[in-house]
């Protein structure tokens, strides 16, 4: 594919990005089903490879080493020729400039799942201990504010406000593969 053409119809990878709790894994699995593609949850793959939770990795080796592992796992998937696939990125994956460059290199279509901070915070609070970057509520809000402009660099932004995961996945499928998507699911 010519790098200058960015038609979603030719995408081999669709990568969902967004803040913690945005629904990347849930929507990603539904989107993959709609498209008939493979689904990869990057955080799940990191946990499998490392044999420990994301929180344990952060605690034992720190965030910089975690980001290195995360980039390596993403790169391995993009180079493994398992496409087409929908990849649910971790909340910080797309923030790393090197990862964004890698996604562009592989002609991945990126989709930002945009959600209100209060909704995200509420979702993340129900998963106590599993989100290492959520320990301090003030830092959590600051992190959200810092990441939003970077997430908006994605090829497509989809609001998740008041909508079910099925509806969101259908909207993305329609935008990415209009000839292959099923009709949108009504609320």
N, C-alpha and C positions, 0 to 999 in steps of 0.2 A: 504494500500500500504506500502511496506517496505521502510522506509526512505532512505535506501542506494540505492534503485533503483531510477533513476531520468529520466526514459523514459518519454518524453513529451506526449507520447500517453496516459498516465494515468493521465495527469494533469486535475484537476478540476477547477483550477484557472489559468488564464494567466494575468499577471500584467505588464502593460507597464510603463516604467520609462524613464526619460530623463529630460533635462533642459526645462525651460519655453519656449513655442513656438515650441517644437519638433514635435507636432502633435499627442500627446497621445490620446486626445479625438476623433479626427477625425479618426485616424487609428484604435483606439479601437472599435469604433462603426462599422466600416467596417469589422474588424476582427470578431467581435461577429456575424455579419450577415453571414459571410462566414462559420463560425463554427456552426451556428444555436444555439448559446449560448446567454445568457443574457448579457447586457452591463451595467456597473456601472461606472459613472464618479465620482471619490471620491470628487473632489472639489464641484461639483453640489450637492452631497449628504450632504456635510458639510453646504453649503448655505441653503439648505432646512431645515436641523435640527436646525441651529442657527437663521434662519430668517433674515440674513444679509449677505452682500457680504464678500468675503475673505479680501478685503481691509479694510472694516469696522471692521472685527474681529481683524486684525493686529493693527489697530489704537486704538481700545478700550481696548483690553486685552493684546496685544503684541504677538510677535512670539512664545515665550515659551508656552503660553497658547493655541495658535492656534495649535502648534504641538501636544499638549496633546489631543485636540479635534480631530485632524486628525487621531491620533493613535487609539482613541476610536471608531471612525466611521469605520476605516479599520477593527479593531478587531470584531466589531459587524457584519459586512458583512461576514467576514471569518467564523464566528461561527453561522451564521443564516441559513446555509445549503441552500443557494440560488444557489449553484454551479450546473452545470458548468457556469462560468461567466468570461468575460474579464473585468478587472478593469483598468481604466486609473488612475494611481496614480498622486498625485500632484507632482510638481517638487522637493519638499523637502522630500517627504514621504520616499523614498528608502534610503535617506541619513541617516536617524535615525537607529542606530544599532538595537534598539528594534523592529522596523518595519520589518527590514530584517529577524530577528530571527522569528518573527511572520509568515512571508511569508514562510520561510523554514518549520516551524512547520506544516503549512497547505499544504505543498507540492505544493505551487504555483510556476509556471514557470514564470520567470521574463525576460522581453525583454527590452533592452536598445535601444531607438530610438536615434541614434547618428546623430548629425547635426553640421554644421559649426557655429561658434559663430556669424559671421556677418549675416547669415540667421536668426538665432534665435533673435538677437537684432532687426533686421528689422521687424520681425513678432510681437515682443512684443511692439515695438514703435507704432504700429497701434492700440494698445489697451490701450491708455493712461489712467492712473488712476486705472486700474484693476489689476496691478501687483505691489504689495507693495515693493518687493525686487528689482525693476528695477529703482527706483528713481534716483540713482547715477550711471552713466555709468561706472565709474572706479570700483566701488564696484560690479556692475553687472558682469563685465568681471572677476574680482577676484573670485566671487562666482562660475561662470562657471568653472574656472580653478580648484577650490577646489573640486567641485562635480564630475568632469569627472572621476577621478580614482575610485570613489565609484560606479558610474553608471556602470562602466565596470565590476563590480562584478556580474552583471546580468547573467542569464543562456545563453542568446543569445543577440548578438549585431547586429543591423540592421542599415545600413547607410541609411539616408534619402536623401542624396545629389542628387539633380536633378531628383527625382523620385516622381511620384504621390502617393497619399495616397492609392489608389486602388492597385497599384503595391506593395507597402510596406506591406499592409495587406495580400495580396496573398502570398508574400514571407514568412511572419511569419506563416501563416496557413500551408503552405507546410512544414515548418520546425517543426511545432508542431503536426500537424495531417495529415501526408502525405496520409493516406487512406481516409480522409474525405474532404480534401481541393479541391476546384475547381481549374482548371488550372490557371496559372498566367495570369493576364491581361497584354496585351502589352501596351507600352507607346503610 
